[in-house]
Amino acid sequence: MADKQISLPAKLINGGIAGLIGVTCVFPIDLAKTRLQNQQNGSRLYSSMSDCLIKTIRSEGYFGMYRGAAVNLTLVTPEKAIKLAANDFFRHHLSKDGQKLTLLKEMLAGCGAGTCQVIVTTPMEMLKIQLQDAGRLEAQRKLMPEAAGKSVGAKSPTAMQLTRDLLRSKGIAGLYKGLGATLLRDVPFSVIYFPLFANLNDLGKRGAEGPAPFYVSFISGCIAGSTAAVAVNPVDVIKTRLQSLTRGSEEDTYSGVTDCIRKILQREGPTAFLKGAYCRALVIAPLFGIAQVVYFLGVGEFILSFLPKRGN
């Protein structure tokens, strides 16, 4: 993030718009990532991202690739707004007289941003994962009945039904299942992403004080996002497994992060932690590239300029 001063409302608008555009563009790849990460030995339906998307379109239609998108589109605005605004907030308060932040302070700012965003990220991904993985479980029931078990129903629940059931059975804690794993993913992600983006973006600045062109911000966001995404992918696999509520009869269940790590290593090997890594990189790269372009073009400030000023 640049250290220029932008009002909080403008930051929230920028983050929200960037999130909506980004999610709409890359959601099918995110769906493939979730389904690939949830596959376990003995119940594999998809061999790759392209295979997953092709089979999804054939069995569920084009809109099957957007299962769970409504949850993301609803909650991505506050999630991205919190992430981007929190990073700028911490950067501003860690800087002295507008001086360039040290790498350690940039990492601390990213850590603060990652910690703040899980307030929205955890329930959003908890619901999204159930909806995204429902198609895999339905296909498993039809094509691999011996692996599907009796727990897989014929009809997929809606986000509202899932929310009501979780609140009724487990209270608010039900929506925050996997919170620890989400923190273990999002905090390191932000620690890597924000400093890397800031330094890459600085390389493309016009002069010492001039802003970087929008295409530099886009490329910097893509590189930093994909790098951070691949780095934390093992934790993303763990988080996805922990947050999946419905499984086939031959698929493992997990009691926590350490139990999940142990069972994956024993039964699937270390390479299982890289499942969906390239999908996640393809999701995160344009998502954060778009976010940075929207942010640096000042879309939020432009929209606010049309609103009536107080006292007018």
C-alpha positions as CSV (number, residue, x, y, z in Angstrom):
1,M,0.0,0.0,0.0
2,A,1.1,3.5,-0.7
3,D,1.4,5.7,2.3
4,K,-0.8,8.5,0.9
5,Q,-3.6,9.7,3.1
6,I,-7.0,8.4,2.1
7,S,-10.1,8.9,4.1
8,L,-11.5,5.8,5.9
9,P,-14.8,5.9,3.9
10,A,-12.8,6.0,0.6
11,K,-10.7,3.0,1.8
12,L,-13.8,1.0,2.6
13,I,-15.4,1.8,-0.8
14,N,-12.1,0.9,-2.6
15,G,-11.8,-2.4,-0.8
16,G,-15.4,-3.3,-1.4
17,I,-15.5,-2.6,-5.1
18,A,-12.2,-4.4,-5.6
19,G,-13.4,-7.4,-3.8
20,L,-16.7,-7.6,-5.8
21,I,-14.9,-7.3,-9.1
22,G,-12.2,-9.8,-8.2
23,V,-14.5,-12.5,-6.8
24,T,-16.7,-12.3,-9.8
25,C,-13.7,-12.9,-12.1
26,V,-12.0,-15.7,-10.3
27,F,-14.7,-17.6,-8.3
28,P,-14.8,-20.7,-10.6
29,I,-11.1,-21.2,-10.0
30,D,-11.6,-20.8,-6.2
31,L,-14.4,-23.5,-6.4
32,A,-12.0,-25.9,-8.2
33,K,-9.4,-25.2,-5.4
34,T,-11.8,-26.1,-2.7
35,R,-12.9,-29.3,-4.4
36,L,-9.3,-30.4,-5.1
37,Q,-8.2,-29.7,-1.6
38,N,-11.0,-31.7,-0.1
39,Q,-10.3,-34.8,-2.2
40,Q,-8.8,-37.6,-0.2
41,N,-7.3,-40.9,-1.3
42,G,-9.9,-43.4,-2.5
43,S,-12.5,-40.7,-3.4
44,R,-10.8,-38.7,-6.1
45,L,-13.2,-37.3,-8.8
46,Y,-11.0,-34.6,-10.3
47,S,-7.5,-34.9,-11.7
48,S,-6.8,-31.2,-12.2
49,M,-8.4,-27.7,-12.2
50,S,-9.5,-27.9,-15.8
51,D,-10.9,-31.4,-15.2
52,C,-12.8,-30.2,-12.2
53,L,-14.3,-27.2,-14.1
54,I,-15.3,-29.3,-17.1
55,K,-17.0,-31.9,-15.0
56,T,-18.7,-29.2,-12.9
57,I,-20.2,-27.6,-16.0
58,R,-21.3,-31.0,-17.4
59,S,-23.0,-32.1,-14.2
60,E,-24.2,-28.8,-12.7
61,G,-24.3,-26.3,-15.6
62,Y,-22.4,-23.1,-16.0
63,F,-23.8,-21.6,-12.8
64,G,-22.6,-24.6,-10.9
65,M,-19.1,-23.0,-11.0
66,Y,-20.6,-20.1,-8.9
67,R,-21.9,-22.2,-6.0
68,G,-21.3,-20.2,-2.8
69,A,-20.6,-17.0,-4.8
70,A,-23.5,-15.2,-3.1
71,V,-21.9,-15.6,0.3
72,N,-18.6,-14.3,-1.0
73,L,-20.1,-11.4,-2.8
74,T,-22.1,-10.4,0.3
75,L,-19.2,-10.6,2.7
76,V,-16.2,-9.8,0.5
77,T,-16.9,-6.1,0.7
78,P,-16.4,-5.9,4.5
79,E,-13.6,-8.5,4.4
80,K,-11.5,-6.7,1.8
81,A,-12.3,-3.3,3.2
82,I,-11.1,-4.4,6.7
83,K,-7.9,-5.9,5.2
84,L,-6.9,-3.0,3.1
85,A,-8.0,-0.3,5.5
86,A,-6.4,-2.0,8.6
87,N,-3.1,-2.3,6.7
88,D,-3.1,1.4,5.9
89,F,-4.1,2.2,9.5
90,F,-1.2,0.2,11.0
91,R,1.2,1.5,8.5
92,H,0.2,5.1,9.3
93,H,0.6,4.6,13.0
94,L,3.9,2.8,12.7
95,S,5.5,5.5,10.5
96,K,7.3,8.5,11.9
97,D,6.7,11.8,10.1
98,G,5.8,10.0,6.9
99,Q,9.2,8.3,6.6
100,K,9.5,4.9,4.8
101,L,8.7,2.0,7.0
102,T,11.3,-0.6,7.8
103,L,10.6,-4.2,6.6
104,L,9.8,-5.2,10.2
105,K,7.2,-2.5,10.6
106,E,5.7,-3.4,7.2
107,M,5.4,-7.0,8.4
108,L,3.8,-5.9,11.7
109,A,1.3,-3.8,9.7
110,G,0.5,-6.8,7.6
111,C,0.2,-9.0,10.7
112,G,-2.4,-6.5,12.1
113,A,-4.4,-6.5,8.9
114,G,-4.5,-10.3,8.7
115,T,-5.6,-10.6,12.3
116,C,-8.4,-8.0,11.8
117,Q,-9.8,-9.6,8.7
118,V,-10.6,-13.0,10.2
119,I,-13.6,-11.5,11.9
120,V,-15.3,-11.7,8.5
121,T,-13.1,-14.2,6.7
122,T,-13.8,-17.2,9.0
123,P,-17.6,-17.3,8.7
124,M,-17.5,-16.3,5.1
125,E,-15.2,-19.2,4.2
126,M,-17.0,-21.6,6.5
127,L,-20.3,-21.2,4.6
128,K,-18.6,-20.9,1.2
129,I,-16.7,-24.2,1.5
130,Q,-19.9,-26.1,2.3
131,L,-21.6,-24.7,-0.8
132,Q,-18.6,-25.2,-3.0
133,D,-18.0,-28.8,-2.0
134,A,-21.7,-29.8,-2.2
135,G,-21.3,-30.6,-5.9
136,R,-18.3,-32.8,-5.4
137,L,-20.3,-34.8,-2.7
138,E,-23.3,-35.1,-5.0
139,A,-21.1,-36.4,-7.8
140,Q,-19.4,-38.8,-5.4
141,R,-22.8,-40.1,-4.4
142,K,-23.7,-40.8,-8.0
143,L,-20.4,-42.1,-9.3
144,M,-18.8,-43.6,-6.2
145,P,-21.6,-44.6,-3.9
146,E,-19.3,-46.9,-1.9
147,A,-17.2,-43.9,-0.9
148,A,-20.0,-41.4,-0.5
149,G,-21.7,-43.0,2.4
150,K,-25.1,-42.2,3.8
151,S,-24.2,-38.8,5.1
152,V,-24.3,-37.2,1.6
153,G,-27.8,-35.9,0.8
154,A,-29.3,-35.4,-2.6
155,K,-30.2,-31.7,-2.0
156,S,-27.7,-29.0,-1.3
157,P,-28.4,-26.6,1.6
158,T,-28.6,-22.9,1.1
159,A,-26.3,-20.4,2.9
160,M,-29.2,-19.3,5.1
161,Q,-30.1,-22.9,6.0
162,L,-26.5,-23.6,6.9
163,T,-26.3,-20.5,9.0
164,R,-29.5,-21.3,10.9
165,D,-28.4,-24.9,11.5
166,L,-25.0,-23.9,12.8
167,L,-26.4,-21.1,15.1
168,R,-29.0,-23.5,16.4
169,S,-26.7,-26.4,17.1
170,K,-23.4,-24.7,18.1
171,G,-24.1,-21.0,18.5
172,I,-21.9,-18.3,17.0
173,A,-18.9,-20.6,17.6
174,G,-20.3,-22.8,14.8
175,L,-19.6,-20.1,12.2
176,Y,-16.1,-19.7,13.6
177,K,-15.0,-23.3,13.2
178,G,-11.4,-23.3,11.9
179,L,-10.7,-19.8,13.3
180,G,-7.2,-20.9,14.5
181,A,-6.3,-22.3,11.0
182,T,-7.7,-19.2,9.4
183,L,-5.4,-17.0,11.6
184,L,-2.4,-19.3,10.8
185,R,-3.1,-18.7,7.1
186,D,-4.2,-15.1,6.9
187,V,-1.6,-13.5,9.3
188,P,1.4,-15.0,7.5
189,F,-0.2,-14.2,4.1
190,S,-0.5,-10.5,5.0
191,V,3.0,-10.5,6.6
192,I,4.3,-11.7,3.2
193,Y,1.9,-9.9,0.9
194,F,1.9,-6.3,2.0
195,P,5.6,-5.7,2.4
196,L,6.4,-7.5,-0.9
197,F,3.7,-5.5,-2.7
198,A,4.9,-2.2,-1.2
199,N,8.5,-2.8,-2.2
200,L,7.7,-4.1,-5.7
201,N,5.4,-1.1,-6.2
202,D,8.1,1.3,-5.1
203,L,10.4,0.0,-7.9
204,G,8.0,1.4,-10.5
205,K,7.4,4.8,-9.0
206,R,8.0,7.9,-11.2
207,G,10.7,9.6,-9.3
208,A,11.2,9.6,-5.6
209,E,7.8,10.9,-4.6
210,G,5.7,10.2,-7.7
211,P,3.0,7.4,-7.7
212,A,3.6,4.2,-9.6
213,P,1.5,3.7,-12.8
214,F,-1.6,1.6,-12.4
215,Y,-0.1,-1.3,-14.4
216,V,2.8,-1.4,-12.0
217,S,0.4,-1.7,-9.0
218,F,-1.5,-4.4,-10.9
219,I,1.6,-6.5,-11.6
220,S,3.0,-5.9,-8.1
221,G,-0.3,-7.1,-6.6
222,C,-0.4,-10.2,-8.8
223,I,3.2,-11.2,-8.0
224,A,2.9,-10.5,-4.3
225,G,-0.5,-12.2,-4.1
226,S,0.5,-15.4,-5.9
227,T,3.8,-15.6,-3.9
228,A,2.0,-15.3,-0.5
229,A,-0.8,-17.6,-1.6
230,V,1.6,-20.5,-2.5
231,A,3.6,-19.9,0.7
232,V,0.6,-20.4,2.9
233,N,-1.2,-23.1,0.8
234,P,-0.4,-25.9,3.3
235,V,-2.4,-24.1,6.0
236,D,-5.2,-23.3,3.5
237,V,-5.5,-27.1,2.9
238,I,-5.8,-27.7,6.6
239,K,-8.3,-24.9,7.0
240,T,-10.5,-26.2,4.2
241,R,-10.5,-29.7,5.6
242,L,-11.4,-28.5,9.1
243,Q,-14.2,-26.3,7.9
244,S,-15.8,-29.0,5.7
245,L,-18.8,-30.4,7.7
246,T,-19.9,-33.2,5.3
247,R,-17.7,-36.0,4.2
248,G,-17.9,-39.3,2.4
249,S,-17.8,-42.5,4.5
250,E,-14.1,-43.2,3.5
251,E,-12.9,-39.7,4.1
252,D,-11.1,-38.6,7.3
253,T,-12.5,-36.3,9.9
254,Y,-10.3,-34.1,12.0
255,S,-10.4,-32.9,15.6
256,G,-8.0,-30.0,15.2
257,V,-5.0,-28.6,13.3
258,T,-2.4,-31.1,14.7
259,D,-4.7,-34.1,14.1
260,C,-5.3,-32.8,10.5
261,I,-1.6,-32.5,9.8
262,R,-0.9,-35.9,11.3
263,K,-3.6,-37.7,9.3
264,I,-2.7,-36.0,6.0
265,L,1.0,-36.8,6.4
266,Q,0.2,-40.5,7.2
267,R,-2.4,-41.2,4.6
268,E,-1.7,-38.8,1.7
269,G,1.9,-37.7,2.1
270,P,3.5,-34.2,2.2
271,T,2.5,-33.4,-1.3
272,A,-1.2,-33.3,-0.2
273,F,-0.4,-29.9,1.4
274,L,0.2,-28.5,-2.1
275,K,-3.2,-29.5,-3.4
276,G,-4.9,-26.6,-5.1
277,A,-1.7,-24.4,-4.9
278,Y,-1.8,-23.3,-8.5
279,C,-5.5,-22.7,-8.3
280,R,-5.0,-20.5,-5.3
281,A,-2.3,-18.6,-7.0
282,L,-4.5,-18.1,-10.0
283,V,-7.3,-16.8,-7.7
284,I,-5.2,-14.5,-5.5
285,A,-3.0,-12.9,-8.2
286,P,-5.8,-11.2,-10.2
287,L,-7.9,-10.6,-7.0
288,F,-5.2,-8.5,-5.4
289,G,-4.0,-7.0,-8.7
290,I,-7.5,-5.7,-9.2
291,A,-7.7,-4.6,-5.6
292,Q,-4.6,-2.5,-5.9
293,V,-5.6,-0.9,-9.2
294,V,-9.0,0.1,-7.8
295,Y,-7.3,1.4,-4.6
296,F,-4.7,3.4,-6.4
297,L,-7.1,4.9,-9.0
298,G,-9.0,6.4,-6.1
299,V,-12.4,5.0,-7.0
300,G,-13.6,5.6,-3.5
301,E,-12.6,9.2,-3.5
302,F,-14.3,9.7,-6.9
303,I,-17.6,8.2,-5.6
304,L,-17.4,10.3,-2.4
305,S,-17.0,13.5,-4.5
306,F,-20.6,13.1,-5.7
307,L,-22.0,12.9,-2.2
308,P,-23.3,16.1,-0.6
309,K,-20.8,17.6,1.9
310,R,-21.9,18.3,5.5
311,G,-23.1,21.8,6.0
312,N,-24.0,22.3,2.3
